């Protein structure tokens, strides 16, 4: 499910639609994820690391 959200390439509305949630819900969840895991979704290295970890755990 997370992969569907990540495939939105920064487009919150598209990612929210793919996940079946409201865009504000997705924004909230992204903020919470960043806080809980001490990552910056603005940092390309953090995003890449997160994407790779999700890909590896969902194979």
C-alpha positions in Angstrom: 0.0 0.0 0.0 2.8 2.4 0.8 4.3 1.9 -2.7 1.0 3.2 -4.2 1.5 6.4 -2.3 5.1 6.8 -3.1 4.4 6.4 -6.8 2.6 9.8 -6.7 6.1 11.5 -7.0 5.2 14.3 -4.6 1.7 14.9 -5.9 -0.3 14.6 -2.7 -3.7 14.6 -4.4 -2.7 11.8 -6.8 -1.1 9.7 -4.0 -4.2 10.2 -1.7 -6.5 9.1 -4.5 -4.4 5.9 -5.1 -4.5 5.2 -1.4 -8.2 6.0 -1.0 -7.7 8.7 1.6 -8.3 12.4 1.8 -5.3 14.6 0.9 -5.2 16.1 4.4 -5.1 12.6 5.9 -2.1 11.8 3.8 -0.4 15.0 4.7 -1.0 14.3 8.4 0.3 10.7 8.1 3.4 11.9 6.2 4.1 14.4 9.0 3.6 11.8 11.7 5.9 9.3 9.8 8.6 11.9 9.5 8.4 12.7 13.2 8.2 9.1 14.4 11.1 7.9 12.3 13.2 11.1 12.5 13.4 11.5 8.7 13.0 14.4 6.4 10.8 13.8 3.4 12.4 17.0 1.9 15.8 15.2 1.8 16.2 13.2 -1.4 18.5 10.7 0.4 16.0 10.1 3.2 13.2 9.6 0.6 15.4 7.2 -1.4 16.3 5.2 1.7 12.6 5.0 2.8 11.6 3.9 -0.7 14.2 1.2 -0.9 13.3 -0.1 2.6 9.6 -0.3 1.7 10.4 -2.1 -1.6 12.5 -4.6 0.2 9.9 -5.4 2.9 7.1 -5.7 0.4 8.7 -8.3 -2.0 
